[in-house]
Amino acid sequence: MSPFPGELVEKRFQKRYKEFCFLMPSEYFVLWHLPEDEKWQLLERPVSRAEFQRWPVLPSEVYEGCNC
């Protein structure tokens, strides 16, 4: 996975990110992304990997309409 939010197409950079991710509260973000280090979850009660894996997989489009 590339650390860059986009890609080079015909020598031009094209963004490939969704702006709704920026400044999203940690409580929402952890529903579809689990950091390897618990401290980066930024939650009062970190979520275990086992708990995260029990949750249903939701597409990012579900969060695009939220007023986060």
N, C-alpha and C positions, 0 to 999 in steps of 0.2 A: 504494500500500500504506500502510495506516495505521500510525503508530508505536505505537498503543495496542493492548494485548493483549485486545481485546474490542470490543463495539459497543453502541450504544444501541438498545434495543428497547422501544417503547412508553414512552419516557422513563425507562427503567431500564437500568443498565449490566449486561451479561452477559459474563462472562469467556469468552474464546475463545483459550486457549492450552493447551499440554500441559506439565505440570509436569516431565516427563522431560527437557526441554531445559535446565532450570536446573542449573548445575554439571556439565554434561556435559563430558567431556574434549575438548579441541580436536581430537584425532585422530579422534574419532567425528563431531563436529559438522561438520567440513569435508567429510564425505562427502555432505552434502546442502545445505550453505550455504557459498558462497564470498564472503567480504567483498571489496569493490572494492579496498581497500588491503591489500596482503600482510601488513603488520605486525599487522593485527587477526586474522590466522589463528592467531596464538600458537603457531606450529610452529617447530621447529628448521630444517626445510627447507620453505619455503613451496611451495604447489602453484600451478602456473601455470594460467591460465584454459584453455589448450588441453588440459592434462592433465585438469583437472576435467571438461571437456566430453566427454572420451573415456569417462568412467566411466558405468556404467549408472545410470539414475534409479531410486532406491528410495523407496518411500513411508515416511513418518515412522513408521508402525506397526511397521516392522522394528526400530526402535530402542527402542520402548516397553518391551520385555521385557529389555533388556540391563541388566546390573548395573554401570552406569557410575559 
